[in-house]
Amino acid sequence: MKNSMKEVADLLGVRIGEKFHIKFADGERLCNEIYYFTENGITGPDAYEFQDDWDSYLIRILLGEYEIEKI
């Protein structure tokens, strides 16, 4: 199966490696951390202890519950 993360990032208006914040659909930032896409999905701060949340963030972005705010 082909890796489609580049196409997912493009669909969401960012490039692989381009930094962004995640915000709620109402415009409030989820937090002030910086995230970006890799070929493996969304990646964020290395010190973040709940890295499993990143998959949830991607799903919520795709569902329209969260949005990407370019930096």
VODOLO-697996 format. One record per residue (C-alpha): x, y, z; chain; residue in three letters. Coordinates in Angstrom, 2 decimals. Layout:
BEGIN
east | north | up | unit | code
X | Y | Z | A | ALA
...
// end
This chain:
BEGIN
east | north | up | unit | code
0.00 | 0.00 | 0.00 | A | MET
1.23 | 3.48 | -0.88 | A | LYS
2.00 | 5.99 | 1.87 | A | ASN
-0.45 | 8.89 | 1.41 | A | SER
0.71 | 11.31 | 4.12 | A | MET
2.05 | 13.82 | 1.58 | A | LYS
-1.37 | 13.91 | -0.08 | A | GLU
-3.10 | 14.22 | 3.33 | A | VAL
-0.84 | 17.15 | 4.27 | A | ALA
-1.49 | 18.76 | 0.88 | A | ASP
-5.25 | 18.28 | 1.33 | A | LEU
-5.00 | 20.09 | 4.68 | A | LEU
-2.99 | 22.96 | 3.18 | A | GLY
0.45 | 22.22 | 4.62 | A | VAL
3.61 | 20.50 | 3.40 | A | ARG
5.55 | 17.69 | 4.99 | A | ILE
7.77 | 19.37 | 7.61 | A | GLY
5.82 | 22.66 | 7.65 | A | GLU
5.15 | 23.77 | 11.22 | A | LYS
1.67 | 24.56 | 12.52 | A | PHE
-0.50 | 24.85 | 15.63 | A | HIS
-3.67 | 22.85 | 16.20 | A | ILE
-6.81 | 24.70 | 17.18 | A | LYS
-10.39 | 23.83 | 17.95 | A | PHE
-12.99 | 24.52 | 15.26 | A | ALA
-14.06 | 27.63 | 17.23 | A | ASP
-10.57 | 29.11 | 16.74 | A | GLY
-9.11 | 28.55 | 20.22 | A | GLU
-5.70 | 26.88 | 20.19 | A | ARG
-5.53 | 23.38 | 21.59 | A | LEU
-2.15 | 24.37 | 23.06 | A | CYS
0.85 | 26.46 | 22.02 | A | ASN
2.92 | 23.47 | 20.92 | A | GLU
4.25 | 23.20 | 17.38 | A | ILE
3.34 | 20.25 | 15.17 | A | TYR
4.23 | 19.12 | 11.66 | A | TYR
3.58 | 16.25 | 9.27 | A | PHE
6.07 | 13.53 | 8.46 | A | THR
5.61 | 10.49 | 6.23 | A | GLU
4.33 | 8.77 | 9.40 | A | ASN
1.65 | 11.29 | 10.38 | A | GLY
1.54 | 14.27 | 12.75 | A | ILE
4.55 | 14.80 | 14.97 | A | THR
4.89 | 17.28 | 17.79 | A | GLY
7.11 | 18.22 | 20.70 | A | PRO
9.65 | 15.50 | 21.58 | A | ASP
9.06 | 15.99 | 25.30 | A | ALA
5.30 | 15.44 | 24.94 | A | TYR
4.46 | 12.37 | 27.01 | A | GLU
1.17 | 11.54 | 25.25 | A | PHE
2.44 | 10.90 | 21.73 | A | GLN
-0.49 | 8.55 | 21.06 | A | ASP
-2.68 | 11.69 | 21.00 | A | ASP
-1.13 | 12.67 | 17.65 | A | TRP
-3.13 | 10.02 | 15.79 | A | ASP
-6.26 | 11.31 | 17.51 | A | SER
-5.37 | 14.87 | 16.47 | A | TYR
-5.13 | 13.80 | 12.83 | A | LEU
-8.50 | 12.07 | 12.97 | A | ILE
-10.10 | 15.11 | 14.62 | A | ARG
-8.59 | 17.41 | 11.97 | A | ILE
-9.99 | 15.20 | 9.21 | A | LEU
-13.41 | 15.22 | 10.90 | A | LEU
-13.39 | 19.03 | 11.23 | A | GLY
-13.25 | 19.09 | 15.04 | A | GLU
-9.73 | 20.57 | 14.99 | A | TYR
-8.07 | 22.84 | 12.43 | A | GLU
-4.53 | 23.62 | 11.39 | A | ILE
-3.16 | 27.10 | 12.02 | A | GLU
-0.07 | 27.77 | 9.94 | A | LYS
2.83 | 29.51 | 11.62 | A | ILE
// end
